[in-house]
Structures are given as C-alpha cells and as structure tokens.
C-alpha cells in the first residue's frame, strides 16, 4: 500500500510539473535581461541619454537604467494577440525614486521605471506615428497606487497606470502581472481593437533632476493554453 501511495504521489507531482511546463511553453517572451541591448532594442532619446546597460542586481541579470537628467526610451517590436495572451508579467527593482515627481504635470513628469505596451502599428520608427499606449509606472509618493493618468504630453494616446510608488518596496525585486485588456479598457474607456505591436522600458529624470535608478528583469506575455 505504501508503495502504491508513493507511486501515486510521484505521478501527481510529475503531472503538476509537466502542466506547469506546458503553461510556460505557451507563453511568449517579450524581453530578457541578458540580451544585447544595442542589438535587441531601438533607442529614442527625447532629452539627454538615460544610461541603459546589461548588469545584475541581487544576483540576477538585469537591464540597469540610470537617469542622467535625461529622458530616453528603449523600444522593441513584438507581436502579441491579446485575445490569446491577455496578460503580461515582468520583474523590476528600483533603488532610487524621484521624491518630487508628479506624472500629472509636465514640469515634474518623471518615473523611476516603466514598462509600456503599444497597440497597433507604430510604423518603421515608432515615435512619429504614436499609437495607443498603456504604460505601467513606478513613480514617486505624489501618486496613488492604481491611479490612471493621461500623460501630460499626450493624454489621449498614452495612459499611465501607477503600479508602484515611493520607496517602501525599493531595493528588492518585485514581480508584476497585469491583464492588459482589462487595464486598457479602464484607461481608454473601450477594449483594444489592435494587437500589441511593441513594448518599451523607460526611466527618466529630465524634469526633476533627482536621481533615478532601476533594474528590469525579463517580461513575458501570459497566454491561454
């Protein structure tokens, strides 16, 4: 009897492992921390040049981003059918957050870290043809967690959702998982009608001039089996 129970327990455990592997295999990698940044990303410098580089943090590979009185974005093309893959998941860590940042105001619109999802075709060079963008941000204490703000420079196109604020959870890796369809609908008042076409990461401190330092791990689209 004991042998049968042991065999059944092992079989159940293996089944759980294989199920988890099948779920992971269905997901879609959006970016990895160990990739060559220059080869994997397109950079757009709005002001100055944020320092993005391959690094590590707390023993894990990361894309390190440090503001240099700058606003620079890294963007890469991806193709995600949100009908099949409605969620995204990523990891990040922040060690320096701008205390006076206020993303509602042009003169204080800085974030320590952000991950943005772009819907629709932005064209060969994404910035001249902006598309609806959902931006998940880690910013200062002035904002409430869960708030959705129209970016002061493009309020109808870029919606910012505050998922982390301040320094209470700074200095350690954090994992985020969001349903982009639900968040898009809340932010724009309607469901998305275009597939996800690109993803970007953005750290800036050109407005406040206060130190900003973040680390990005990998990101994936979580898909239905």
NUZA-871627 format. One line per 2 residues: number of its first residue (from 0); their letters; for each residue z, x, y of N, C-alpha, C. Coordinates in pm, 1 decimal. Layout:
N
NUM) A) Z/X/Y/Z/X/Y/Z/X/Y; ...
//
This chain:
225
0) XX) 0.0/83.1/-120.4/0.0/0.0/0.0/0.0/86.7/125.6; 83.6/194.1/119.4/91.1/280.1/237.2/-43.7/344.6/265.8
2) XX) -113.4/384.8/156.4/-243.8/446.7/174.0/-343.4/351.5/236.3; -337.2/225.4/192.0/-429.0/127.2/249.1/-401.1/104.8/397.6
4) XX) -272.7/97.9/432.2/-237.1/79.1/573.3/-284.3/196.1/657.5; -264.3/317.6/601.7/-307.7/436.1/675.6/-458.1/435.9/696.2
6) XX) -530.7/401.0/587.5/-676.1/397.3/596.7/-721.8/294.6/699.8; -657.2/176.8/696.7/-693.0/71.6/791.6/-663.3/114.7/934.3
8) XX) -550.0/184.5/953.9/-512.0/231.3/1087.7/-613.5/332.6/1139.4; -652.9/426.8/1052.7/-750.3/528.0/1092.7/-884.3/463.0/1126.0
10) XX) -924.2/366.5/1041.0/-1051.7/298.1/1064.1/-1051.2/224.2/1196.7; -939.1/157.4/1226.1/-928.8/84.9/1353.4/-935.6/180.9/1470.5
12) XX) -868.9/296.1/1455.4/-872.0/394.9/1562.0/-1011.4/449.7/1585.4; -1084.0/478.2/1475.7/-1220.3/526.4/1489.0/-1310.8/422.1/1552.3
14) XX) -1290.7/295.8/1514.0/-1371.0/188.5/1573.0/-1349.9/181.0/1722.9; -1224.7/198.8/1767.1/-1195.4/195.7/1910.3/-1263.1/312.5/1981.6
16) XX) -1259.6/430.9/1917.1/-1323.5/548.1/1977.0/-1473.3/525.6/1990.4; -1535.9/474.6/1881.8/-1680.3/451.2/1885.7/-1716.3/344.1/1988.0
18) XX) -1632.4/241.8/2002.9/-1658.3/137.7/2102.9/-1652.9/195.9/2242.1; -1553.1/280.7/2267.0/-1541.8/344.3/2398.1/-1662.1/433.5/2425.6
20) XX) -1708.4/505.2/2320.8/-1824.3/591.5/2338.2/-1948.4/510.4/2370.0; -1962.3/393.8/2303.8/-2077.7/308.3/2329.8/-2075.2/256.0/2472.1
22) XX) -1956.1/220.9/2520.7/-1943.6/173.7/2658.7/-1982.5/284.9/2755.4; -1931.9/407.5/2729.4/-1962.5/518.5/2818.3/-2111.6/550.5/2816.5
24) XX) -2173.7/540.7/2697.4/-2315.9/572.1/2686.9/-2400.5/475.0/2767.0; -2350.5/352.7/2783.9/-2425.9/252.6/2859.9/-2417.6/276.0/3009.3
26) XX) -2320.6/355.7/3054.9/-2302.9/378.5/3197.5/-2406.7/478.0/3249.4; -2418.5/482.7/3381.0/-2520.0/564.0/3446.1/-2453.9/660.8/3542.4
28) XX) -2473.2/789.6/3518.9/-2416.3/890.4/3608.7/-2486.4/884.7/3743.8; -2407.7/881.9/3849.8/-2461.7/881.2/3985.7/-2460.0/1020.5/4048.0
30) XX) -2351.3/1094.2/4025.1/-2349.9/1236.3/4059.0/-2236.4/1303.0/3983.8; -2249.7/1435.4/3967.7/-2149.5/1516.6/3900.7/-2101.9/1625.0/3995.9
32) XX) -1975.0/1659.1/3985.9/-1918.7/1757.1/4078.0/-1973.9/1897.3/4055.2; -2018.0/1927.3/3932.2/-2062.3/2062.3/3901.4/-2207.5/2090.1/3933.6
34) XX) -2278.2/1996.3/3994.6/-2419.8/2014.7/4022.1/-2442.6/2108.6/4141.4; -2561.3/2169.3/4144.3/-2602.8/2249.6/4258.2/-2626.8/2155.2/4375.9
36) XX) -2548.8/2169.5/4481.6/-2555.9/2074.7/4593.6/-2692.4/2076.4/4660.2; -2746.5/2194.8/4683.2/-2874.8/2204.3/4753.1/-2987.5/2142.8/4670.6
38) XX) -2977.6/2154.5/4539.2/-3083.0/2100.6/4453.0/-3067.2/1951.0/4429.1; -2944.0/1903.2/4428.7/-2918.4/1764.7/4387.2/-2911.3/1665.8/4503.1
40) XX) -2892.3/1715.5/4625.4/-2868.8/1626.5/4738.6/-2963.9/1656.0/4853.6; -2989.8/1555.0/4934.0/-3056.0/1569.9/5063.0/-2948.4/1565.1/5170.6
42) XX) -2949.2/1660.8/5260.8/-2851.4/1666.5/5369.6/-2912.7/1611.9/5497.9; -2833.3/1534.3/5570.7/-2874.5/1490.8/5703.8/-2759.3/1520.3/5799.9
44) XX) -2784.5/1603.3/5898.3/-2683.5/1641.9/5996.7/-2700.3/1557.4/6122.1; -2602.8/1470.7/6148.3/-2605.0/1391.6/6270.9/-2552.8/1473.2/6388.7
46) XX) -2446.9/1549.3/6363.4/-2388.4/1635.6/6467.0/-2317.2/1749.3/6396.7; -2349.4/1872.0/6436.3/-2287.1/1984.7/6370.0/-2325.6/1989.1/6223.1
48) XX) -2238.5/2050.0/6141.6/-2270.1/2066.0/5999.6/-2140.8/2066.6/5918.0; -2111.4/1954.7/5855.7/-1996.7/1947.7/5764.7/-2018.3/2046.4/5650.8
50) XX) -1912.8/2116.3/5611.9/-1922.7/2218.3/5507.7/-1904.2/2153.3/5370.5; -2014.2/2135.7/5299.8/-2011.4/2087.1/5161.7/-2039.6/2204.6/5069.4
52) XX) -1957.1/2219.9/4966.3/-1979.0/2329.4/4872.1/-1917.6/2295.4/4736.2; -1971.1/2357.7/4631.9/-1912.7/2343.0/4498.3/-1780.8/2418.6/4494.5
54) XX) -1678.1/2355.0/4438.0/-1545.2/2414.0/4438.4/-1465.8/2349.2/4324.9; -1335.5/2361.2/4331.2/-1247.5/2291.6/4237.1/-1120.4/2252.1/4310.9
56) XX) -1052.4/2151.4/4256.8/-926.4/2107.2/4315.2/-837.0/2058.2/4202.3; -714.8/2107.9/4200.4/-617.0/2070.9/4096.6/-676.1/2087.7/3957.4
58) XX) -750.1/2196.7/3937.8/-802.9/2229.8/3806.4/-927.2/2154.1/3765.0; -988.7/2079.5/3857.6/-1107.3/2001.2/3823.7/-1221.7/2036.6/3917.3
60) XX) -1346.0/2041.3/3865.3/-1459.5/2070.1/3952.5/-1474.4/1964.3/4060.0; -1523.7/2004.7/4175.3/-1531.1/1912.3/4289.2/-1639.2/1956.5/4385.8
62) XX) -1684.6/1861.1/4466.1/-1761.3/1891.9/4585.9/-1661.9/1892.9/4701.2; -1641.1/2009.1/4758.3/-1547.0/2022.9/4868.5/-1618.8/1991.2/4998.7
64) XX) -1556.5/1910.9/5084.3/-1617.5/1876.8/5213.5/-1514.4/1896.1/5323.2; -1550.7/1975.3/5421.5/-1460.6/2004.1/5533.4/-1532.6/1979.6/5665.0
66) XX) -1473.8/1897.7/5749.8/-1530.9/1872.5/5880.9/-1520.8/1993.7/5971.0; -1627.5/2019.9/6045.1/-1631.0/2129.5/6142.3/-1671.3/2073.3/6278.8
68) XX) -1591.6/1974.8/6326.9/-1631.7/1897.9/6445.1/-1774.3/1845.3/6424.3; -1794.9/1784.9/6307.9/-1929.2/1758.1/6259.7/-1939.3/1620.5/6194.8
70) XX) -2064.7/1579.3/6175.3/-2095.3/1457.0/6100.8/-2221.7/1484.5/6020.6; -2204.6/1511.9/5892.8/-2316.6/1539.3/5802.3/-2299.4/1456.1/5677.4
72) XX) -2411.5/1406.6/5625.9/-2407.7/1324.4/5506.1/-2490.9/1391.5/5396.9; -2444.4/1379.2/5272.8/-2524.8/1414.8/5156.2/-2568.4/1285.3/5090.0
74) XX) -2698.8/1273.9/5062.4/-2751.5/1152.5/5002.0/-2843.6/1190.3/4886.3; -2845.2/1108.3/4783.8/-2936.6/1131.5/4672.9/-2988.9/998.0/4622.6
76) XX) -3111.3/999.9/4574.5/-3171.9/878.5/4522.6/-3119.7/849.6/4381.8; -3087.6/724.6/4360.2/-3055.3/673.9/4227.0/-3121.5/536.3/4216.8
78) XX) -3137.8/488.8/4096.1/-3190.0/353.7/4076.3/-3094.2/279.1/3985.3; -3029.4/177.1/4041.0/-2930.4/100.8/3966.5/-2960.6/-47.8/3980.9
80) XX) -2978.6/-115.1/3869.5/-2992.0/-260.3/3869.3/-2851.4/-318.9/3864.5; -2804.1/-371.4/3977.8/-2666.2/-419.8/3982.4/-2645.0/-543.4/3896.0
82) XX) -2753.6/-609.6/3852.0/-2738.0/-719.6/3755.6/-2686.2/-667.6/3621.9; -2724.6/-545.2/3588.0/-2681.2/-483.8/3462.6/-2560.3/-392.8/3483.0
84) XX) -2551.6/-334.4/3599.9/-2445.1/-236.7/3628.9/-2377.8/-275.7/3760.1; -2289.2/-375.0/3757.5/-2235.5/-429.4/3882.8/-2120.4/-349.7/3943.0
86) XX) -2068.4/-249.7/3871.3/-1952.9/-176.1/3921.6/-1985.8/-28.1/3935.5; -1915.0/37.7/4026.9/-1920.3/182.6/4034.6/-1778.1/237.1/4026.3
88) XX) -1769.2/358.7/3977.8/-1640.5/426.1/3964.3/-1657.4/570.6/4009.2; -1559.5/621.6/4084.4/-1565.5/760.2/4128.3/-1424.3/814.5/4143.9
90) XX) -1415.6/946.2/4156.9/-1286.9/1011.8/4183.2/-1299.6/1093.3/4311.0; -1186.7/1101.6/4382.6/-1183.3/1183.0/4503.0/-1039.3/1222.3/4532.2
92) XX) -1025.2/1322.1/4616.1/-893.5/1365.4/4663.5/-909.0/1407.9/4808.4; -808.9/1378.2/4887.9/-809.5/1414.7/5029.8/-682.1/1491.8/5059.9
94) XX) -695.1/1598.4/5135.0/-577.1/1675.8/5174.5/-552.2/1673.6/5325.1; -655.4/1641.1/5403.2/-638.8/1630.9/5548.8/-709.1/1505.7/5598.6
96) XX) -633.3/1418.2/5665.4/-685.8/1292.3/5718.3/-663.7/1290.9/5869.5; -764.2/1248.5/5944.8/-753.4/1244.4/6090.0/-657.8/1131.7/6132.2
98) XX) -542.2/1164.8/6193.5/-442.9/1061.5/6224.7/-486.8/960.5/6330.1; -575.2/999.9/6421.2/-612.8/907.4/6527.8/-745.2/835.9/6500.5
100) XX) -804.1/856.3/6383.6/-933.7/794.0/6353.5/-920.9/641.7/6356.6; -1024.0/578.0/6409.9/-1030.9/431.9/6413.9/-1178.3/394.2/6398.2
102) XX) -1214.9/348.5/6279.2/-1356.2/326.3/6248.5/-1413.5/203.6/6319.1; -1331.5/133.5/6396.3/-1382.8/22.2/6476.2/-1441.7/69.0/6607.9
104) XX) -1415.8/193.7/6646.2/-1454.9/244.6/6776.8/-1549.9/362.8/6762.7; -1653.6/365.5/6845.4/-1749.4/475.2/6839.9/-1683.2/608.9/6869.5
106) XX) -1586.9/610.8/6962.6/-1528.0/737.7/7004.1/-1420.1/787.8/6908.4; -1389.6/711.9/6802.4/-1290.6/756.7/6703.9/-1336.5/729.4/6560.2
108) XX) -1465.3/709.6/6544.0/-1521.0/670.2/6414.7/-1535.8/791.2/6322.5; -1425.3/830.6/6257.9/-1423.3/941.2/6162.6/-1358.5/895.5/6032.0
110) XX) -1404.8/953.3/5921.5/-1341.9/928.6/5791.3/-1318.2/1061.9/5722.3; -1209.1/1068.9/5649.0/-1183.1/1190.0/5571.3/-1278.5/1198.8/5453.2
112) XX) -1310.5/1083.0/5394.5/-1402.8/1078.9/5280.8/-1465.1/940.8/5274.1; -1588.5/935.7/5225.3/-1650.8/807.0/5200.0/-1761.5/821.7/5096.8
114) XX) -1780.0/713.8/5021.0/-1888.5/703.2/4922.8/-1966.8/578.2/4959.5; -2096.1/591.6/4982.8/-2177.9/479.3/5027.9/-2284.2/445.2/4924.2
116) XX) -2310.5/315.3/4912.1/-2412.0/263.3/4820.5/-2519.2/196.4/4905.5; -2644.9/237.8/4888.5/-2756.4/186.9/4967.8/-2840.1/91.4/4883.3
118) XX) -2875.7/-23.3/4941.2/-2951.7/-126.1/4871.4/-3091.5/-136.2/4931.9; -3195.1/-123.1/4849.5/-3331.0/-131.2/4899.4/-3390.1/7.0/4922.3
120) XX) -3518.9/12.4/4950.7/-3590.6/138.9/4962.4/-3576.6/196.1/5103.0; -3510.5/310.8/5115.9/-3495.4/370.1/5249.7/-3614.7/453.2/5293.3
122) XX) -3716.4/465.0/5210.2/-3832.1/545.4/5245.2/-3813.9/690.9/5204.6; -3913.2/775.9/5231.3/-3906.2/915.5/5187.2/-3793.2/993.8/5252.3
124) XX) -3762.7/961.3/5375.9/-3648.6/1022.3/5445.6/-3560.2/906.3/5488.5; -3447.5/890.8/5422.4/-3374.4/763.4/5422.8/-3330.4/718.5/5560.8
126) XX) -3302.3/809.3/5652.9/-3241.4/765.2/5778.0/-3335.8/687.5/5870.0; -3463.9/722.5/5883.5/-3549.3/645.0/5975.6/-3565.7/498.4/5935.2
128) XX) -3544.3/466.1/5808.5/-3555.9/328.5/5765.3/-3422.5/284.2/5702.6; -3322.7/254.3/5784.3/-3191.8/217.9/5729.5/-3198.0/88.4/5649.6
130) XX) -3120.3/83.7/5543.8/-3114.2/-33.6/5457.0/-2968.4/-78.4/5446.7; -2943.1/-202.2/5402.9/-2803.9/-247.2/5389.6/-2720.6/-148.4/5307.4
132) XX) -2609.5/-109.7/5364.0/-2527.7/-3.8/5304.9/-2381.8/-48.3/5299.2; -2323.4/-30.0/5182.8/-2182.4/-58.8/5160.8/-2110.8/74.8/5148.0
134) XX) -2018.5/99.8/5238.6/-1954.4/230.8/5247.6/-1805.2/217.4/5220.5; -1759.2/287.0/5116.1/-1617.3/287.1/5079.8/-1551.0/408.5/5144.6
136) XX) -1444.1/386.1/5220.3/-1389.4/492.6/5304.7/-1242.0/519.8/5278.9; -1206.9/644.9/5299.3/-1067.7/690.2/5309.8/-1052.7/737.9/5453.5
138) XX) -972.0/667.7/5530.9/-961.5/698.6/5673.4/-814.7/696.7/5717.0; -790.4/693.7/5846.6/-655.4/708.6/5899.3/-569.6/584.0/5890.0
140) XX) -447.7/596.6/5938.3/-348.2/488.9/5928.8/-380.5/369.4/6017.3; -473.7/385.0/6111.5/-504.4/274.5/6201.9/-568.9/155.3/6132.2
142) XX) -622.2/176.2/6012.6/-690.9/70.0/5941.1/-606.0/19.0/5824.9; -618.4/-109.2/5796.8/-550.8/-167.9/5682.3/-637.4/-152.7/5557.8
144) XX) -573.6/-122.8/5445.8/-646.3/-115.9/5319.1/-706.4/-252.4/5288.4; -832.1/-253.5/5246.6/-901.5/-377.8/5216.1/-983.0/-431.8/5331.8
146) XX) -964.8/-376.8/5451.9/-1040.5/-424.4/5567.8/-1188.7/-391.4/5552.3; -1274.3/-480.7/5600.5/-1418.1/-458.0/5603.9/-1461.5/-457.2/5750.0
148) XX) -1525.5/-347.3/5791.3/-1561.2/-326.9/5931.1/-1710.6/-299.8/5941.0; -1777.0/-363.1/6036.1/-1913.7/-324.6/6067.4/-1911.4/-190.9/6139.7
150) XX) -1984.5/-94.7/6087.7/-1988.9/35.5/6153.1/-2028.1/18.6/6299.8; -1954.6/78.6/6394.1/-1981.3/52.3/6536.3/-2120.0/96.7/6582.4
152) XX) -2184.8/185.9/6508.7/-2319.6/229.2/6545.3/-2427.7/141.5/6482.6; -2397.2/75.7/6372.1/-2496.2/-9.5/6304.5/-2422.6/-122.4/6233.5
154) XX) -2359.5/-211.5/6309.4/-2269.1/-310.6/6249.9/-2336.6/-410.1/6156.3; -2464.8/-436.2/6174.2/-2533.2/-532.1/6088.1/-2588.9/-468.6/5961.0
156) XX) -2592.7/-335.6/5957.6/-2655.7/-265.1/5846.2/-2553.2/-195.3/5757.8; -2453.8/-133.2/5819.0/-2353.7/-56.2/5744.2/-2219.1/-126.8/5753.2
158) XX) -2167.0/-165.6/5639.1/-2035.0/-227.3/5630.8/-1939.7/-129.4/5561.7; -1826.1/-105.6/5625.4/-1728.9/-8.3/5576.0/-1609.7/-82.4/5517.2
160) XX) -1579.1/-52.7/5391.6/-1464.3/-112.5/5324.8/-1358.0/-4.2/5307.5; -1241.0/-26.2/5364.9/-1133.0/72.1/5358.9/-1061.8/59.9/5224.1
162) XX) -1076.2/161.7/5140.7/-1009.4/159.0/5010.4/-887.0/250.2/5006.4; -882.1/349.3/5096.0/-763.8/435.0/5108.3/-739.6/461.9/5255.6
164) XX) -612.4/480.3/5292.2/-578.0/507.8/5431.3/-461.2/605.4/5435.7; -462.2/690.0/5536.5/-348.5/777.4/5560.2/-327.7/882.5/5452.9
166) XX) -203.4/932.0/5446.9/-171.7/1046.5/5361.3/-76.7/1013.6/5246.9; -41.9/887.6/5228.4/55.0/853.0/5124.0/7.6/895.7/4985.4
168) XX) -123.1/891.1/4962.3/-177.7/928.5/4832.1/-262.2/1054.8/4840.9; -242.3/1130.3/4945.8/-318.5/1253.9/4964.5/-266.9/1363.1/4871.1
170) XX) -351.9/1461.8/4848.0/-311.6/1578.9/4772.3/-322.3/1565.5/4622.3; -377.6/1455.1/4573.2/-394.8/1437.9/4429.4/-519.5/1352.8/4403.1
172) XX) -576.8/1373.0/4287.3/-696.5/1297.7/4251.9/-666.3/1149.5/4242.3; -757.3/1069.7/4297.1/-749.4/924.4/4288.4/-879.7/872.5/4227.4
174) XX) -868.2/767.7/4148.3/-984.9/704.9/4088.8/-1005.2/566.6/4149.9; -1129.4/535.8/4182.6/-1163.8/405.8/4239.0/-1268.4/338.8/4150.4
176) XX) -1253.5/208.1/4134.6/-1354.6/130.4/4062.0/-1376.5/0.6/4138.3; -1501.2/-23.2/4179.0/-1532.3/-136.9/4263.4/-1651.0/-214.8/4207.7
178) XX) -1647.2/-345.8/4224.6/-1760.3/-431.5/4192.6/-1846.8/-440.9/4318.5; -1962.8/-376.7/4316.8/-2043.6/-367.7/4437.7/-2105.3/-503.0/4474.0
180) XX) -2128.9/-587.4/4375.5/-2185.8/-719.4/4404.6/-2084.0/-804.4/4480.3; -1960.6/-806.2/4432.0/-1856.3/-882.6/4499.8/-1829.3/-826.6/4638.9
182) XX) -1821.3/-692.9/4650.3/-1792.8/-631.3/4780.2/-1907.6/-653.8/4878.7; -2030.5/-642.7/4831.6/-2146.0/-667.4/4918.4/-2144.2/-811.0/4969.5
184) XX) -2115.5/-904.3/4881.1/-2113.6/-1045.2/4920.2/-2006.5/-1071.6/5024.1; -1889.7/-1011.8/5008.0/-1782.8/-1025.5/5105.8/-1824.3/-964.2/5239.4
186) XX) -1889.5/-848.2/5234.6/-1921.4/-775.1/5357.1/-2037.7/-837.4/5433.7; -2142.3/-881.2/5362.0/-2263.7/-929.7/5428.4/-2276.2/-1081.5/5426.2
188) XX) -2188.5/-1149.7/5354.2/-2192.3/-1295.4/5351.4/-2297.0/-1353.7/5258.7; -2355.8/-1269.4/5174.0/-2456.8/-1313.8/5077.9/-2465.6/-1208.8/4967.4
190) XX) -2513.3/-1245.4/4849.3/-2529.3/-1145.5/4742.7/-2642.9/-1049.3/4776.1; -2641.2/-929.5/4720.3/-2752.5/-836.9/4742.9/-2879.9/-889.4/4677.6
192) XX) -2994.8/-860.3/4738.2/-3122.6/-902.4/4681.4/-3214.3/-784.6/4651.0; -3161.2/-662.6/4664.5/-3237.4/-542.5/4632.2/-3152.8/-453.6/4539.8
194) XX) -3215.5/-372.7/4454.8/-3139.1/-281.8/4370.0/-3076.0/-169.7/4451.4; -2979.7/-102.7/4393.2/-2921.2/15.6/4455.2/-3024.3/128.3/4448.6
196) XX) -3051.6/190.4/4562.5/-3157.4/290.7/4569.8/-3105.8/432.3/4594.5; -2984.2/443.5/4646.0/-2931.3/575.3/4678.9/-2779.7/567.4/4689.8
198) XX) -2719.0/684.0/4680.7/-2574.6/695.3/4700.1/-2550.1/815.7/4790.4; -2444.3/810.0/4870.5/-2417.1/921.3/4960.7/-2268.0/948.3/4968.0
200) XX) -2233.9/1068.9/5010.2/-2096.2/1105.4/5041.8/-2093.9/1158.5/5183.9; -1982.1/1132.5/5251.9/-1978.9/1159.8/5396.3/-1835.9/1188.0/5438.8
202) XX) -1816.4/1303.6/5498.9/-1691.5/1341.4/5565.3/-1726.7/1382.9/5707.3; -1656.4/1328.3/5807.0/-1689.3/1365.9/5944.4/-1564.0/1370.5/6031.2
204) XX) -1569.0/1454.7/6131.0/-1460.1/1461.6/6230.5/-1514.8/1499.0/6367.1; -1638.2/1453.7/6395.4/-1700.2/1487.2/6523.7/-1639.9/1411.2/6640.2
206) XX) -1578.5/1296.9/6614.7/-1521.0/1217.4/6724.5/-1378.8/1261.7/6758.9; -1292.4/1269.8/6658.5/-1152.3/1305.3/6685.6/-1131.8/1455.5/6697.4
208) XX) -1214.3/1533.5/6628.0/-1193.6/1677.6/6625.1/-1075.0/1719.4/6540.9; -1013.3/1625.3/6471.5/-895.6/1655.3/6389.3/-938.6/1698.4/6249.5
210) XX) -859.0/1783.6/6183.9/-900.2/1837.2/6054.0/-925.7/1727.1/5950.2; -1031.9/1747.9/5873.1/-1066.6/1657.6/5763.0/-1110.1/1742.9/5645.3
212) XX) -1045.2/1721.2/5530.8/-1077.9/1798.2/5410.7/-1064.9/1708.1/5289.4; -1172.8/1700.4/5210.8/-1174.7/1611.2/5094.9/-1246.6/1678.6/4978.9
214) XX) -1223.9/1624.1/4860.8/-1289.4/1669.2/4738.3/-1343.2/1547.2/4664.5; -1469.4/1557.0/4621.5/-1532.0/1448.8/4547.6/-1554.1/1493.0/4403.3
216) XX) -1511.2/1409.4/4308.1/-1544.3/1432.1/4168.3/-1673.0/1358.8/4135.1; -1691.0/1322.3/4010.8/-1812.3/1252.4/3971.2/-1807.4/1104.1/4002.1
218) XX) -1924.4/1040.9/3991.5/-1935.6/895.8/4010.6/-2032.3/840.5/3907.2; -2010.4/717.1/3867.2/-2098.1/652.2/3770.2/-2110.0/504.7/3801.1
220) XX) -2218.9/445.0/3756.5/-2233.8/301.1/3757.7/-2186.0/249.4/3623.3; -2099.7/149.8/3625.9/-2042.9/93.1/3503.7/-2129.3/-26.3/3463.2
222) XX) -2190.2/-16.5/3346.4/-2291.0/-113.1/3304.6/-2241.1/-200.9/3190.1; -2297.3/-319.6/3184.9/-2268.8/-409.5/3073.3/-2340.6/-360.5/2949.0
224) X) -2279.2/-377.4/2836.8/-2340.6/-335.2/2710.4/-2443.3/-436.0/2664.1
//
